[in-house]
Amino acid sequence: MNTFPYESLDAATEAAGGYSTWSAAAGTNTTMVVLAIIGIAISVVSAVLVTVREDALLNHAADRLAEKYN
């Protein structure tokens, strides 16, 4: 059953006033690309910072245990 009332996604975009973030008629959305790049960069930096912090905390705990039992 086809319940989509338009011939194509472009026709639906035109009927909606010409705005769509996903159709080919919308073209390249520079803002979305910039936000995606910023989001990926923040994710990578956060992962590195969490890894470095956890490594330091685990090394500190290991040193304390080594001092306690040696």
N, C-alpha and C positions, 0 to 999 in steps of 0.2 A: 504494500500500500504506500503510495507516494503522497504525503501530506504537505510537502513544501509548495507554497502557492506561487512560486516564481519560476521562470524558465531556467535561471542560473543564479549563482551567488552575486554576480555583477548587477543583475536586475534587482535583486533584493537590496543591494547596497544603494543603488540609485533611488529606490523607493524610500529608503530610510534617510535620505538627505545626503548621500555620498560619503558617509563616514563609516569606515570599517578598518579594524586593525589587522585583519587576517586575509582579506581578499587581495587579489592582484591589482584591482582597481585603486587600492589605497596607496600603492607605490611603496617606496622605502621609508620607513618611519625612523628617522635618525635618533629621536629621543629614546625609543625602545632599545636600539642598539647600544647607545651610550649607557643606559641604565643596566642593561645586561652585562656589559663589560665591567662597570663599577661593581655590580653584585658578585661577579665571578672573582674579581680582584679582592674584595672584602672577604669572601669565603676562603680564598687561598691564604691570605694573611692571617686570618683568624685560626685556621688549621695549623699553621706554622707556629703561631704564638702559643696555642694550647699545647702543642707537642713539646716545645721548648720548656714551658713552665712545668708540665708534668714530669719531664726528664729531670729537671732540677729538684723537684720535690721528692721524686723517687730516689735520686742519688743522695739527697740529704737524709732520708729515712734509712737507707742502706748504711750510710756512714754511722748513724746513731746506733743501729743494731750491731754493727761490727765493733764499735767501741764498747758496747754493753757486754757482748759475749766473748770478747778476746782478752 
